[in-house]
Amino acid sequence: MKTNLIRLAENLKEKLFGFGIKFNNYDYTSIPKELLLEEEPEEMLPYHHKNSAKDKKKTVICNYEEDNETYGRLNRLDKISDSCSEFMGIVGFDLSPCIYWDINSQAFNILLSQMITIYVAIKGNIKILPNYRIGALETIKSLRSYPEGSNFCVGSYGCSRKVTDFSVSQFNAKVIYTRPKKLYFYGKILPPYKKFLDEINLPYRRYDTYRETYFKTKGDKQTK
């Protein structure tokens, strides 16, 4: 069943007000520090493969998957909250705010992603690892939803796998804009990103994607 995104956003906004969540001057959410994950996870898995976790209490669930997978879950958020409640936390939802879209459409997807994330986290009583994903540079103000010095997660799927002047300058701008405490990468770290982070001595950690882990395990079994 296709989800009406406008109606979902309206319902979530009402529920978040009931939880005491406020919205900032940039028309995005204002996420309290107590909802954010401070501890470092040992494993990161996409929702579809969450049952592969070695230790749920040390694992965060991400949504760096195909858009149709993510959109297909939007009509069962309570079920997602329940199924994630045993885990350490969740990475912010990632409803792709494609940079060639109208800027208002990009902003809407980012806001809706934030509201879904907060709702699932509060209902599941788990913490949030903020998603570093934005759309065009005009949407960078969405990162003001999080306190300065927050940890962030960077996904390596989609456009972020391509080294372009835009992607590099945008990444650097986000780091300068947010001054994160630490960055967590799900998948490969682009060389220019790594170079910049090393230059400014910003800590980071990389996690294998589920696909990488699967083929590593398969290869290890074949060599035995």
Secondary structure, 3 states (H helix, E strand, C coil): CCCCHHHHHHHHHHHHHHCCCEECCCCCEECCHHHECCCCCCEEEEHHHHHHCCCHHHEEEECCCCHHHHHCCCCCHHHHHHHHCCCCEEECCCCCCCCCCCHHHHHHHHHHHHHHHHHHHHHHCCEEECECCCCCHHHHHHHHHCCCCCCEEEECCHHHHCCCHHHHHHHHHHHHHHCCCCEEEECCCCHHHHHHHHHCCCCEEEECCHHHHHHHHHHHHHHC
